[in-house]
Amino acid sequence: MITNPKLVYIVDDEPLQRDMLTDHLKSVSGYELHAFSTGEEVLGAMKVRPPAICFLDYNLSSQVRDAMDGIEVLQEIKNLYPDTEVVMISGQDSIEVAVNTMKYGAFDYVVKGEGAFVRAEKAVFNIYRYNKLQGNANRYRKLTMVFATVVVLLALLVIYLYQKGAITDSPGWL
């Protein structure tokens, strides 16, 4: 369970891109943001404080050659912290890459470029909206189960009372 609903991590090995996305999200939201340059760094930080959302670059080996790539980090995050939603970011405008990231559990895929910051904002909004809807669905599911249990118990009570003679077919004044 996420204990920090407004905590967002950004992982990108390109400092300019990482700083620009961090600054943009800080300017339009009240979220606590932390930026990392490698997957290993963010996984270490997640052991202490897992975020609600993690923006994760698809290619993380441009600065550190033997660094984990985005898909490896995504798999590790979803394995260890399934409640953390991951938004993959990449310079690759490829359907295959986007589908591949979704296959491993990414919530959304944002292509770096002119509209990336607006798209990142929308991804955050969509994640919180999705979580709210999911919470509502869980509440309705629980209420439905309670209602069904009450109906079954009432039916059993009527059957029991009927068998004991406390309830009859005649209205009682005949």
N, C-alpha and C positions, 0 to 999 in steps of 0.2 A: 504494500500500500504506500502511496506517495504521501509523505508527511509535509512536503514543501510544494504546495500547489502553484506557487508563483515563482518557482525556481526554474531557470532555463540555462542550459549549457550549450555553448557553441564550440564546435570542434572543426577547425580548418587550418591546414598547414600554410596557407597563404596569409601572412599578417595583415595586409591591406584589406582583403576580403573579410577576414575575421573581425577586424576592428570596425569596418563600415557596417556590417550586419549588427554587431553588438551595439554600436552607437545609435543605429536606426531603431532597433527594438527598444532601447532605453528611452529614446525620445517619444515614442508613441505608446508606451505602456508603463505600468508600475511594477514590472517584473524585476526580480533580482537575477542578473545575468553574470555568468562567468565564462571566460573564453579559454580554450585550450588548443595547443598546436598538434597534439598527437592523440591517438586513441588510447594509448597506454596511460597518458595523463588523466584523461576523463574517466577511465575505468577506476583509477586510483581514487579520484575525488568522489565517485559514485559510491564507493565503499563507506564513505563518511556521510554523504548527503545525496541520495539519489534525487534527480530533478523530475519534474512533471514532464518536461519536454527537453529533448536534445536535438539540436541541429547538427548534423554530421556530414562532413565532406566525403564524397565517394572515393576520391583519390587522396590518400594521406601520406604518400611517400615521396613527395617532391623535395622536402627539406631533409628528412631522415630516411635514407634508402631502405632500411630494414624495419620500418615502422609497420604496424598492422594497417591493412587497407580498410576502407569504410565498411565493406560487407562483413569482414571478420569482426569489427567492432560492433556493428549492428547485431550480428548473431550473439555476441557475448552479452550485450545489453539486454536483448530480448530474453535470453536464457536466465540471466541473473536478476533483472529488474523488469519483469513483463509489464508492469503498470506504467513505465516510462514510455512515452510516445516519442518516436524518432522520426524526424523529418530529414531526409537525405537531400543534400545540396551538391550540385555538380555542374561543371562546365559542359558536360556532354548532353546534348539535346537528342537523346536516343530513347526510343520506345523500349528497346530491349533492356537497357540499363534501368529504366524506370520500373518496368515489370519485374526485373530481377530483385530490385530493392524491396518492392512490395511483397514479393514472394517470401522474403526473409523477415517480414514484419514491419517495414517502414509504414508510417501513417500517410506520408505524402512525399512527393519528389519535386524539388524546386531547381530549375535550371538557372545557373548564375547568369547575370546579365541585367539589362535595363529594368525589367519588371520583377527582379528577384526579391527586392525588399518588400514590395507590396504583397507579393505572393507569400513571403514568409509571415507577414502580419496576418494574412488570411488563414494560413495554416495554423497559427496559434489560436485564432478565433474558432476555427473549425474543430480543433482538438478540444477546447473547453466546451463548445456547444455539444459535441459528440459525447463527452463525459457526462454532461448534465442530462442529456437524453437517455444515456445508459443508466444513470442513477434513477431517473423517473421510471424507466422500464422495470428496473429491479424492484422499486417500491410497488408498482402496479402488480407485478408478479407475486410479491409477498401478500398484498391485499387480496388478490384473487385466491391464493392458497388458503388464507384465513377464512374468506367467505365460503369457499367450497367445503372446508372442514366444518364450519358452523352448519351449513345446509345438511351435510351428511349426518352430523350429530343430531340435529333436529329430526331428520327422517328416522334415525334409529330410535329416538325417544318416542316418536309417534307409534312406531311399530311395537315397541316394548309395551307402551301404555295400552295399545289395542289388544295385544295378547293377554294382558293382565285384566282386561275388562274395564279399565278406567275410561276407555273410549269405545263407544259402540256405534253401530250403524243407525240406530234410531235417534231422533232428536231429543228424546227424554221426556217429552210431555205426552207421548202416546201410550 
